[in-house]
Amino acid sequence: MSLTPEAVQTALQSLIDPLTGKDLARCVQHCNIHIEGSIVRLDIEMGYPVNGLRDELAARVRVHLAALPEVSAVEARVTGKIAAHATQSGAVVKRLPEVKNIIAVASGKGGVGKSATAVNLALALAAEGARAGLLDADIYGPSLPQMLGLAGQRPVPEEGWMRPLMACGVQVMSIGFLVEENAPIIWRGPLVTRALFQLLNETHWDALDYLLVDMPPGTGDVQLSLAQQVPVTGAVMVTTPQDIALLDVRRGIRMFEKVGVRILGVVENMSFYVCPHCGQGEAIFGVGGSERLRAEFGVDCLGKLPLDTRIRAAGDSGKPLVVDAPDHPTTRLYRDIARQIAGRIAALPKDMRAKFPNIVVEPARQ
């Protein structure tokens, strides 16, 4: 029996991508399968950035297809292409033309390491090959300028727009760039909400695959307005295993559920501590927090991060861990969580609104 592109695609139906849960046959088109005798060459296009997984995916495809009796060799080229995916219905703010997917990083409670998690996940997505951005939505306590080594810098105005600052390949915008470093922001809720939407809509984002929004703690007017009005692809909840932290995370999950925003998963921060001297581990903030959330809400744990002094020190110095120590074990955890987030988004329905032209009904001419 001669080998055909159809046979190759059929074989790939049984090879499942662990990040999306879908078969790889969906990632290969007939026109991208080339057969020369018993040699198969194919291009595989994943829906997420693949820098850290390219070789592994290609190897899995080679081994899988080499099991076909008609195949003697396989050459697989793996690339990533990120699309815009569907958001909650009823969002007031239209999808930003230069931003494919907005991800809210929230906690419901301060002090759980949400901002450090948002920063390192954005940098991890960039390391995976995505065009990533960060919006500091904490108007009262902006911390991203300090954490990214951008304190004291100002965005460049550009014909009614602001160009975001760059940090290690990530586009960044924060109210901290527009006010004096130690000046308190004494604004009421409506003014804060208006400022946040201006930062979002008047920043000249440049072709972003993912824009991570570092949400302020709590579930008040500002958080609810953002969740209701901004087209969000999904939310990532950050918590510690501590029961007190879980109380606020539950409120945050319910808030997102009420406005129809998907929960992509939970990141359990400060999950454990390992003594650098004796190697003994201890769960300082308790255990089983993410498991309890999964049992209650059906949300998966994307990963558990340690209580690591390197995370704190790297953030204070303006050199986040993912960039400062790319081979550090915790950096590998951040990159794994970033891959899972990108994979879960890739498995969602695509936003097809941009594919159709606007239809205008005009009265008939007499």
Secondary structure by P-SEA (a helix, b strand, c coil): ccccaaaaaaaaccccccccccccccccccccccccccbbbbbbbbcccccccaaaaaaaaaaaaaccccccbbbbbbbbbbbbbbccccccccccccccbbbbbcccccccaaaaaaaaaaaaaaaaccbbbbbcccccccccccccccccbbbbbcccbbbbbbcccbbbbcccccccccccccccaaaaaaaaaaaacccccccccbbbbbccccccaaaaaaaccccccbbbbbbcccaaaaaaaaaaaaaaaaaccccccccccccccccccccccccccccaaaaaaaaaccccccccccccaaaaaaaaacccccccccccaaaaaaaaaaaaaaaaaaaccccccccccbbbbbcccc
